[in-house]
Amino acid sequence: MPVQSYLTAPIETSEGVQQIEAFIGNSGLGLVCNIYVDGQRVEGDSPKDLQATTLQQWHAIRDKGLLRFLLLEGILKAGLFYAVGMFLFNALGLFGQYGVGQIASMSVFFGLVMGGHRWWSYKTTFEGYD
């Protein structure tokens, strides 16, 4: 689920500098706001997690690299889901008949596009917060 708004600020406390983050986004309950301190949820309108990526999580994702992200999040998640759907539609005779190679190549392409979009979304959301 994409974050609609993201706010962050470093706060000096007796324990040192802590990162305060606020995510405002959609959940099953409508528009809600959750507050995080150093990546841990401490308060919010909803008991449900917004499934938003925190700044610390983005740094960990970014440090592991784009290629790994595209492989795991793009091809293995989105692409595999697409492939299963296409095999089912193929078995039922919907959307024409495709060979295994065609479905595999379409799934890899779909996964790369979706993974790339998700990476770009994270990058633009957290741009300027480094």
Secondary structure, DSSP 4 states (H G I P E B T S, - for coil): ---SEEEEEEEEETTEEEEEEEEEEEETTEEEEEEEETTEEEEES-SS---PPPHHHHHHHHHH-HHHHIIIIIIIIIIHHHHHHHHHHHHHTTT----HHHHHHHHHHHHHHHHHHHHHHHHHHSTT--
